């Protein structure tokens, strides 16, 4: 029995959702930590291009999440921060949801390799 079936919520695995580039990458990196590219600059650029604030991106990750949880504003803040609150690594699921919410391939925003 699926853990959320008692909630009567229809769920779909992330791999069944429509973003094909994200789907391929997610299958290859499932369970591996991911790192933001260029200290989060591609995420900030994609947010600016889409006209999204941290709060609105958090809402969009909730819409992109088949379970409806999304990513917290705080976690997104860590992804985009250039200062001491900037963090690495992130769970691949979080990275996948951010990429989906921004309509970008996950590889444009995150890398499986630690920054050098």
C-alpha positions in Angstrom: 0.0 0.0 0.0 1.3 3.4 -0.9 2.0 5.6 2.2 -0.4 8.3 1.0 -3.2 6.1 -0.3 -5.0 6.5 3.0 -5.3 10.2 2.2 -7.1 9.4 -1.0 -4.5 11.4 -3.0 -3.6 10.3 -6.5 0.2 10.3 -6.8 2.5 9.8 -9.7 6.2 9.1 -9.6 8.3 12.0 -10.7 9.5 9.9 -13.6 5.9 9.8 -15.0 5.6 13.6 -15.2 6.0 15.5 -18.5 9.4 17.3 -18.3 11.5 14.8 -20.3 14.9 16.3 -19.8 14.3 16.4 -16.0 12.9 12.9 -16.2 16.0 11.5 -17.8 18.3 13.2 -15.4 16.3 12.3 -12.4 16.5 8.7 -13.2 20.3 8.9 -13.5 20.8 10.8 -10.3 18.0 9.5 -8.0 19.2 9.5 -4.5 22.4 11.5 -5.2 23.0 15.0 -3.8 23.1 17.8 -6.3 24.9 21.1 -6.3 23.8 24.4 -7.6 25.7 25.6 -10.6 27.7 28.8 -10.5 26.7 29.6 -6.9 23.0 29.6 -7.8 23.3 32.2 -10.7 21.3 30.1 -13.2 18.5 29.7 -10.7 18.4 33.4 -10.1 18.5 34.1 -13.8 15.6 31.7 -14.5 13.6 33.3 -11.6 14.2 36.8 -13.0 13.3 35.6 -16.5 10.0 34.1 -15.2 9.3 37.1 -13.0 9.3 34.9 -9.9 10.1 35.8 -6.3 11.3 33.2 -3.8 7.8 33.0 -2.4 6.2 32.5 -5.8 8.8 29.9 -6.8 8.0 28.0 -3.6 4.3 28.0 -4.5 5.1 26.8 -8.0 7.2 23.9 -6.7 4.1 22.9 -4.7 2.1 22.9 -7.9 4.8 20.8 -9.6 5.0 18.3 -6.8 2.7 15.3 -7.3 2.4 15.0 -3.6 1.7 18.7 -3.2 4.4 19.5 -0.7 6.8 21.5 -2.8 9.9 23.2 -1.4 10.0 25.8 1.4 10.9 29.4 0.8 13.8 28.9 3.2 15.2 26.0 1.1 14.9 28.1 -2.1 16.6 31.0 -0.3 19.5 28.7 0.4 19.6 27.7 -3.3 19.7 31.3 -4.6 21.8 33.0 -1.9 25.3 34.2 -2.7 26.1 35.0 1.0 26.6 32.8 4.0 23.1 31.4 3.8 23.9 29.8 0.4 24.1 26.0 0.7 25.1 22.8 -1.1 24.2 20.0 -1.6 20.5 19.6 -2.1 18.3 16.5 -2.5 17.8 15.5 -6.1 14.0 15.7 -5.5 14.2 19.3 -4.5 16.3 20.2 -7.5 13.9 18.4 -9.8 10.9 20.3 -8.4 12.7 23.7 -8.8 13.7 22.8 -12.4 10.1 21.8 -13.2 8.7 25.0 -11.6 11.1 27.1 -13.6 10.5 25.1 -16.8 14.2 24.5 -17.2 16.3 21.3 -17.6 17.7 20.3 -14.3 21.2 20.2 -15.8 21.0 23.9 -16.5 20.6 24.7 -12.8 22.3 21.9 -10.9 25.1 19.4 -11.2 25.8 16.0 -9.6 29.4 17.1 -9.1 30.5 19.2 -6.2 31.7 22.7 -7.1 35.4 23.1 -7.4 
